């Protein structure tokens, strides 16, 4: 029997990046002592008030069909939240609720790109971006994020990737996997490139509440002249430790939001009603748990950086935000793929090899901070012992 071409497009290198994580889970099931830092699933609890509201909705029978892309009250709450976070004034007509940020990314690309188009994505890049772009029929074109710039975006590199087939640029700030938080001046320069070539700008801002050293989030949607061509994708997954809730949303022009409605109608027919009606509380209050999580990620970042400081074989690039960091392993004598696999098998630490994030990730491994402090400290010790066994 024959399958549609999309199934081949989805089985790409990004999807294979999870092999190390799959092997780590297998070793753990077999009883091996493995510190798993290859996935970004927060080890914190969802704020109690949100969980309580959801339980009450389920017990009250709120389990029927609901709004396709979010009810008006929920959209208004998200709009207010976005305005407070970014400074961009938006209303319910600019909001579409999605199944996590992943659903928002998928919807955004499907609405602005198609067969024969190109979407420019700075890389290293989160591993699902390739599947999202290719699902639309478009091709993902890489623009490098350079290690010598600590993986900050350079608009000139993006512009060099523009062709007559370019339809959009897709960015992530703060960035997974590198932890770079893009500066205002860099985003303004990128915006000028998008305006000059009439490109959409899809901005994944899932980690906007997880910034370090007093940094403030900058959204390109709030910059002068960019709102009409910018689509923001966001979620509660990391900021509120709600990965399993699948609560995401997009912010964009009203016409874009109407297209997202029809896509949701075809794809999922609406997120669960008890989720929609309970998560509004998440947007109405500044939960102390959210700031506590952010502060803990910063503590963990410092713990790992301090533990590996001065190591001759590996170097951690100190992240400015998100819950991830990149470790430079080029002086270890191993490729990042070899390093990750050997570290797992010989030292019991699971990190993702950088090749899975694109060519600019070669020579690096991704380190997740979504594990207890003790696990991170143990991982740093094991990494040190492992690299000390390598030949000079």
Protein Blocks (a to p, Z undefined) as FASTA:
>chain_A
ZZdfklmmmmcfklmmmmmmmmmmmmmmnopacddfkbccdfbdcdfklmmmmmmmmmno
pabccdfkopfklmmmmmmmmmmmnopacdfklpccdehjklmmmmmmmmmgcehiacdd
dddddfklmmmmmmnopacddddddfklnopacfklmmmmpcfkbcbdcddddddfklpa
cdfklmmmmmmmmmmnopacdddfklmmmcgehiacddfklpghklmmcccdddfklmno
pmknopacddddfklmmmmmmmmmmmnnpaafklmmmmmmmmmpccfklmmmmmmmmmmm
mmmmmmmgoiakbccdddfedjbdcddfklnopafklmmmmmmmmnopacddfklnojkl
goiacddfbbcfklmmmmmmmmmmmmmmpcZZ
